Amino acid sequence: MAERGGLLGLLSRFGLAGLVTTVVGFAVIAALDVGAHLAPALANAGGYAVGIPLGFVLNRSFVFRHDGAVSRTGLKYVCAIVLGLALNQLVLRLAGSALGAGAARHLAAQLAGMATYTAVNFLTFRFWVFRSSVQIGR
């Protein structure tokens, strides 16, 4: 099934949705941490509590244009997010051990973990979560 805009369009929409989700999640974190003076861990959880559902809506409607049952794709989405986070942590730990100490090395390990999370999410969303997608506007 040909996708509107092809793979480049799909990747562009995925990147834009990720950027929007990240900005909104960070705004919530900043408002709760700095504005409401919540503990950083609670503020972070609040950001994720807003970001994960927003990411689902954007990925479902804007990126993959899926019209399947929300209950089924929602559960798959949460599973994909958990898998991505787990692999992020694994890569972060392995890269951190391999690269060693130092700020630049720690940041390189973080980037490796982020890249893993992003790639795993894209692949699981495309080939599992939203696989039976029907494009809007075809």
Helices and strands as residue ranges (DSSP letters): H 6-30, I 31-35, H 40-58, I 59-63, H 70-99, H 103-124, I 125-129
